[in-house]
Amino acid sequence: RTLPCGSNVGYTVYLPVLRQQFIALVLFVHGFSRDRTKHLGAAQRIAEEGFAALVVDMKSLLGGTKSQVQNIEGVVSHVHWAYEQYNAQRIALVGHSAGGAVCLEAAWRLQATGVPIVAIGLLDAVPWPRTLEEVPRHLLPVPVCSLRTAPSKWNRFGQIREVLRALAFPTQDVLVPSSAHNDGESPLEGPNRVWRHVQTWLGVVSSLDNQRTIQTVLHQFLRSVLDTPSAPGSFQGALRALQLQGLAIVSGSLTVP
């Protein structure tokens, strides 16, 4: 697709086999120096549940504030396109790392145009200074689930917590202490195991178990906000189970608009 700034970026769409007149859609945004392939596994799983999934590439973020704004405007453009193309009446945004900052800023812009943003999923989101400034002032109440990994240089030592604390409504914060920054991406298995070892050595990936844990919580959260029967109880149940096993530290709660 062509972004408002004129750059062309790739995207992948997964549609449910049984499409209804109105569908729910999840848009995934990758992190800095990553690409959309890192979230195709999660998107496929969402489509298997009967929802649509749109996974987009960002243009380079190396241009500073200008690039940040261009990517935010790009996500707004993607959502408007999907809203019309697929008659998506319930839309959730999911962003990893810098993609989380993009989703937060795109969300309030979309809310202002009447697009039905029903949830925001943050995968170890890394805010920019503009995120801390703009989002608390503009974002309207919406369910937000922040899945965090251990504080490190990769996530600016958990700085997303400052954004969450500044919001005028409660949010769900889930810390998986033994995880690493890129554990929010789809698990790498099979022929990708060599690259997994490299990322483990760099300290940005921990274990398949942690990746699966984060993906499971994200999946249950999305189901809980996209009108799947019995899903809300499943999400809270998943959180309680992780707490009992000592695998996660949970605080806050979901906002019901």
N, C-alpha and C positions, 0 to 999 in steps of 0.2 A: 504494500500500500504506500501511497505517497502522503507524507506528513504535511501539515500546513506550511512548514519551512521549506518544502520542496524536496527533501530527502526521501529516498525509497527504502523501505524496510520490509523484511520478510515476516510472514505470520503463518500460523497453522490453526485450522478450525476443526474441532471435533463436534459432530452433531449426534444427538441420541437417535437410536434406531427408530423408536416410536416417537415421532414429533407431534406435539400438541399445538393448538392454535397459538397459545402464548407459552413461551419457554423462559426458563431461568438460565442465565449465562454467567460464567465465571471467566474473568480476564486475568491472565497471569503476566507479570512483568519481572524480568530477570534482574540480576544485580550488576554492579560495575564490572566491566571487562568479561561478562558472561554472555550467554545467548539463550534463545528460546528453547533450544533442545534440552536444557537442564530441567525443564518443567513439563516435558511432554508426557512423562509417566503419570504425573498427578492429573493432567488434563484428560488423559484417556480414562482414568478411573472415574472422573467426574461425569464424563459422557456415558459411561456404563451405568451410571445411576439415573440417567434420563435427563441430564442437563446438558447444555451446550458449553463448550470451552473454547476460548480464543487465547492463543499464546503468541505474544508479539515480541519482535526484536526492538531494542532501543538503538538509536544512533549513538555514537560515541559521546561519553560524558566529559571528555578531556577539555572541552571548550569552556568549562566553568559555568557561571550563572546562565549564560546564553544557552548552552547545551541543556542545562537543567530545565529551563523554561520550554525549550523546543520539545523535549521528551514529555513533559507534563501536557503540553498542548497536543502532542501526538497521541497520548492515551485518551484524552478527551475526544479526539477525532475518531479513534478506533471504537470507542464506546458508542458514539452517536451513529457510526456506520452499522455496528452490530445491532443496535437498538432498532434501526429501520430495516436492515437486511433480514434479520431473523425474528423480528417482532418480540424481542426480549423484554419482558415486563418486570423482571427482577434481576438485578445485576450486582454481582459481588466482585470486588477488586482484591487481587492477591499480589503482594510485592515482596521480593527478596532483597535484602541489603538496600542499596540505593533505590531499587525498584519500589521499596516500601515508602520512601520519601515521595517518589513520583505518584504513587497511588493515593497517598494522603492529600496531596495538593490537587490532584485531578478530581478527587472525590468531591471537595467543596465546590469546585467549579461546575461539576456536573449537577450537583444538588441545586445550584443556583439556576440551572436551565430546566429543572423539573424532571431530569432523568432519574428513574427509581433505583438509586444505589442502596442496597439493603444490607450490605456488610463489607467490612474491610479486614482482610487477613494479612498480618505482617510477619514475615519470616526473617527474624533477626534484622529488622529494619535499621538502617543507618540514616539518621536525619541530617540535613544540611542546616546551616544557620537560618536560611529562609524558611525551613520547615518549622522551626521553633517559633518563628515570628508570625507566619501566616496561618498555619493550621489551627492553633487554639482560638484565633479570632474569627475564623470563618466556618469551620466544620460543624455542621448540625448533628444532633444526636443520631447515632447509627451504631449497630453492634460492631465492636472492634475487638479482635482477638490477636494479641501480640505473642508470638512464640519466640522466645529468646534463647540464645545459647550462652555459654559462660562468657562473662565480660572479658574482652580482649581488644587488642589494637584493631582487629578486623571489624568490630562493631562499635568502635569508639567507646569501648568500655560501658556498653549498655546505655548509651545516651538517649535511646528512644524513650526511656522511662521519663525523661524530662518533658517530652511532648505529651505523653499519656497523662502525667500529673497536671499538666496545664489545661487539659480539656475540661469543658464544663459539664461533662457527663462521665459515668463510670465506664471502665473498659476491663476486659479480661486479660490478665498478664500471666503467661505460663513460661517459667524458666526450667529448662532441661539442663541441669548443672554440668553433666559430663559431656555435653555435646559441643560441636565446633561450628564455626560460622556458615559453612556451606552445607551443613546437614539438612537445611531446609529445601535443598534441591532433591530431585528424584534420585533414588539410590542407584549407584553404578555397580553393575554386576557383570558376569560373563567376561567378554573380551575387554571390558573397560576396567578390569581389576588393576592393571598396571598404573593407569592414571589415578585410580583411587589411592594406591600406595604413595604416589607423588604428593597428592593433596594431604594425605595423612601426615607425611613428613613435614609439610609446610604448616601443619596445624590448623587447616581450614576444614578438614573432615575428620570425624572420630570413628564411628562404627556404623555398620548397616543397621544394627538394632536402634541406635539413636535416630537415624534417618527414618526408619519405619515408624518409630514412635511419633516424631514430628509430623510425618505425613498422615498418620492415623488421626491425630488430634485435629489437624487442619481439615481433613475430610469430614470428620464428625461435626466440626464447627460449621462448615459450608452446608452440610445437610440440614443442620438445625435452623438455618436462616433461609433456606430455599424451599420451605414447605413440604418436606418429606415427613410422612406420618411417623410419629414416635421418635423422631430424630433429636429433639431438644433433650429428652431424657438420656439418650445415648451419648450425647456430647458431655453432659455433666457426669454421667457414669464413667466415661473414659477418663475424665480428669480426676475423679475420686480414686479410680483404680491406680493411676500413675502416682498419686500422692501416697497411697497405702504402700506401694512398692518402693517408695523413696526415689522415684525416677523423675519427679517434677515438683516444683514449688509453685503453687497457684495462688493468685491474689486477684482482688477486684471481682467484677461481675459484668455480664453483658447488658448493654442498654437496650431496652425495648422501646422504639420510637412511638 
